Amino acid sequence: MDLTYSPDQEDFRDRARSWLAANVPTAPLPSPATADGVAAHREWERLLHEAGFAALHWPREHGGGGAGLVEQALFAEEYVKAGAPVRLNRLALTLAGPTVMALGSAEQRERWLPGMLTCDELWCQGFSEPEAGSDLAGVRTRGEIDGDKLVVTGQKVWTSLSAFAQWMFALVRTDSAQRRHRGLTFVMIPMDAAGVELRPIRQLHGEPGFSEVFLTGVRVPVGNVVGDIGAGWTVAMTTLGFERGGLGDHARFARDVGDLVELARRAGVADDPVVRDEVAARFVEVQQFRRHVELVTSRLAAGTPVDAQASITKLYWSEMEARIFETALRILGPLAELTVEAPMNLAAPGLHRRYWHARASRIFAGTSEVQRNIIAERVLGLPREPRWTPT
Ligand SMILES: Cc1cc2nc3c(=O)[nH]c(=O)nc-3n(C[C@H](O)[C@H](O)[C@H](O)COP(=O)(O)OP(=O)(O)OC[C@H]3O[C@@H](n4cnc5c(N)ncnc54)[C@H](O)[C@@H]3O)c2cc1C
């Protein structure tokens, strides 16, 4: 592992740092899971795009920054340190866009990539269904070919940002005679098409972005299929392969641990040895994570694929994030029950939201149990779990 940065990389870091210092909004933007928040984040995304920072990881030929992995990690670190807003169109920039670049036609690239970069078109992910979460091959939403249209009927669930998205990249079953991974197709569905109905899922924080998506006879041009009809599993695995697992996010977690120290001071428990032990443990975990991310970045930059080891990254950060916010609530003790508006409240705005979200991090992008299975079988080479069969 090489931890030194070249002069060019240091220059890049300085340039990114100065631009962020001059442009990051001074007040926090409203949550991106609300209509006001989406509008405000779109403005911010436009600024990022104009400065060439919207998609550093995309090749220049597709309008991206063409930056190396180390520059991407440096930017991500500076981004968090500058307190910049969370990214709005993440699913487009990290999943849908790279999939279209890898497996889409020239026409599809021209149609979809520019709107992802400018954030004029927001994207959501329509993979999960009531009977297909961890077991994605269980997808039942049907797609029937009718001339030059694919007619889609079924239900997606837990669709983040669906209330505001213009497009959904979805996995549908086009051949019901085939089972599991075969007979699936990857298709881009316009969210304003007739037959798309959203039923909001109410969340603890009350924000409206999350929904179930019901699809009834939705007619989608066959030209919106990415890859071949019936080859959707390969396309979906390409998509999920782009989830690299939080390069640069260690800066966000380091900031969160700094916030724990502040919180302990405000709560008057900064000298409590139990609290000190717990906060120190969180600090050490974040430092370990940073080293892990540097190792992964260094390997990827040298062209060594990390494959199933990406599960270690996802498992580590999501479990660590949950522990950080559990520590925050333990520091607050009974005061953790108070709302932000309560006179005796000590929690910073957003702390409870982050606590709830950290619990969801153990579920989305592959649950912790599923990540442990992958690590056991494909990293450590342990025997496969026995398949459960009904008696
Ligand atoms: C906040 C949030 C946002 C999300 N956003 C999206 C989105 O935008 N688009 C989208 O398509 N999906 C999204 N999801 C869905 C997410 O991908 C699924 O929730 C996840 O894949 C788990 O599937 P499931 O909920 O059906 O649970 P299940 O797969 O039914 O799992 C239930 C439990 O069984 C365990 N389990 C399952 N299989 C195994 C196994 N083989 N071995 C051991 N344990 C197992 C799981 O770990 C879990 O604890 C989101 C989820 C959340 C929480």
The ligand as an SDF file (V2000), in Angstrom:
LIG
                    3D

 53 58  0  0  0  0  0  0  0  0999 V2000
  -33.5920    2.8830    3.6520 C   0  0  0  0  0  0  0  0  0  0  0  0
  -33.6990    1.8660    2.5600 C   0  0  0  0  0  0  0  0  0  0  0  0
  -33.6230    2.2710    1.2450 C   0  0  0  0  0  0  0  0  0  0  0  0
  -33.7630    1.3360    0.2180 C   0  0  0  0  0  0  0  0  0  0  0  0
  -33.7520    1.7990   -1.0740 N   0  0  0  0  0  0  0  0  0  0  0  0
  -33.9580    0.9180   -2.0850 C   0  0  0  0  0  0  0  0  0  0  0  0
  -34.0410    1.3850   -3.4440 C   0  0  0  0  0  0  0  0  0  0  0  0
  -33.9340    2.5790   -3.7200 O   0  0  0  0  0  0  0  0  0  0  0  0
  -34.2770    0.4850   -4.4110 N   0  0  0  0  0  0  0  0  0  0  0  0
  -34.3830   -0.8670   -4.1620 C   0  0  0  0  0  0  0  0  0  0  0  0
  -34.5500   -1.6250   -5.1060 O   0  0  0  0  0  0  0  0  0  0  0  0
  -34.3310   -1.3350   -2.8850 N   0  0  0  0  0  0  0  0  0  0  0  0
  -34.1220   -0.4730   -1.8500 C   0  0  0  0  0  0  0  0  0  0  0  0
  -34.0830   -0.9320   -0.5430 N   0  0  0  0  0  0  0  0  0  0  0  0
  -34.3730   -2.3430   -0.2900 C   0  0  0  0  0  0  0  0  0  0  0  0
  -33.1710   -3.1540    0.1650 C   0  0  0  0  0  0  0  0  0  0  0  0
  -32.3160   -3.4140   -0.9140 O   0  0  0  0  0  0  0  0  0  0  0  0
  -33.7350   -4.4380    0.7930 C   0  0  0  0  0  0  0  0  0  0  0  0
  -34.4560   -4.0560    1.9540 O   0  0  0  0  0  0  0  0  0  0  0  0
  -32.6410   -5.4100    1.1500 C   0  0  0  0  0  0  0  0  0  0  0  0
  -32.0740   -5.9560    0.0030 O   0  0  0  0  0  0  0  0  0  0  0  0
  -33.1990   -6.5640    2.0450 C   0  0  0  0  0  0  0  0  0  0  0  0
  -34.2960   -7.1540    1.4240 O   0  0  0  0  0  0  0  0  0  0  0  0
  -35.6680   -7.3610    2.2180 P   0  0  0  0  0  0  0  0  0  0  0  0
  -36.0460   -6.0680    2.8630 O   0  0  0  0  0  0  0  0  0  0  0  0
  -36.6400   -7.9750    1.2740 O   0  0  0  0  0  0  0  0  0  0  0  0
  -35.3400   -8.3620    3.3890 O   0  0  0  0  0  0  0  0  0  0  0  0
  -35.1760   -9.9500    3.2650 P   0  0  0  0  0  0  0  0  0  0  0  0
  -34.3030  -10.2570    2.1010 O   0  0  0  0  0  0  0  0  0  0  0  0
  -36.5230  -10.5760    3.2940 O   0  0  0  0  0  0  0  0  0  0  0  0
  -34.4020  -10.2890    4.5830 O   0  0  0  0  0  0  0  0  0  0  0  0
  -35.0450  -10.3730    5.8510 C   0  0  0  0  0  0  0  0  0  0  0  0
  -33.9920  -10.7930    6.8720 C   0  0  0  0  0  0  0  0  0  0  0  0
  -33.4780  -12.1030    6.5190 O   0  0  0  0  0  0  0  0  0  0  0  0
  -32.0580  -12.0430    6.3990 C   0  0  0  0  0  0  0  0  0  0  0  0
  -31.6300  -12.9190    5.3150 N   0  0  0  0  0  0  0  0  0  0  0  0
  -32.1200  -12.9680    4.0460 C   0  0  0  0  0  0  0  0  0  0  0  0
  -31.4670  -13.8830    3.3150 N   0  0  0  0  0  0  0  0  0  0  0  0
  -30.5230  -14.4270    4.1270 C   0  0  0  0  0  0  0  0  0  0  0  0
  -29.5230  -15.4210    3.9690 C   0  0  0  0  0  0  0  0  0  0  0  0
  -29.3540  -16.0560    2.8030 N   0  0  0  0  0  0  0  0  0  0  0  0
  -28.7310  -15.7220    5.0440 N   0  0  0  0  0  0  0  0  0  0  0  0
  -28.8860  -15.0790    6.2240 C   0  0  0  0  0  0  0  0  0  0  0  0
  -29.8300  -14.1340    6.4490 N   0  0  0  0  0  0  0  0  0  0  0  0
  -30.6210  -13.8070    5.4120 C   0  0  0  0  0  0  0  0  0  0  0  0
  -31.7500  -10.5920    6.0800 C   0  0  0  0  0  0  0  0  0  0  0  0
  -30.4200  -10.2580    6.4520 O   0  0  0  0  0  0  0  0  0  0  0  0
  -32.7900   -9.8420    6.9040 C   0  0  0  0  0  0  0  0  0  0  0  0
  -32.3390   -9.7170    8.2310 O   0  0  0  0  0  0  0  0  0  0  0  0
  -33.9430   -0.0310    0.5080 C   0  0  0  0  0  0  0  0  0  0  0  0
  -33.9940   -0.4420    1.8380 C   0  0  0  0  0  0  0  0  0  0  0  0
  -33.9030    0.4850    2.8590 C   0  0  0  0  0  0  0  0  0  0  0  0
  -33.9920    0.0070    4.2790 C   0  0  0  0  0  0  0  0  0  0  0  0
  1  2  1  0
  2  3  1  0
  2 52  2  0
  3  4  2  0
  4  5  1  0
  4 50  1  0
  5  6  2  0
  6  7  1  0
  6 13  1  0
  7  8  2  0
  7  9  1  0
  9 10  1  0
 10 11  2  0
 10 12  1  0
 12 13  2  0
 13 14  1  0
 14 15  1  0
 14 50  1  0
 15 16  1  0
 16 17  1  0
 16 18  1  0
 18 19  1  0
 18 20  1  0
 20 21  1  0
 20 22  1  0
 22 23  1  0
 23 24  1  0
 24 25  2  0
 24 26  1  0
 24 27  1  0
 27 28  1  0
 28 29  2  0
 28 30  1  0
 28 31  1  0
 31 32  1  0
 32 33  1  0
 33 34  1  0
 33 48  1  0
 34 35  1  0
 35 36  1  0
 35 46  1  0
 36 37  1  0
 36 45  1  0
 37 38  2  0
 38 39  1  0
 39 40  1  0
 39 45  2  0
 40 41  1  0
 40 42  2  0
 42 43  1  0
 43 44  2  0
 44 45  1  0
 46 47  1  0
 46 48  1  0
 48 49  1  0
 50 51  2  0
 51 52  1  0
 52 53  1  0
M  END
$$$$
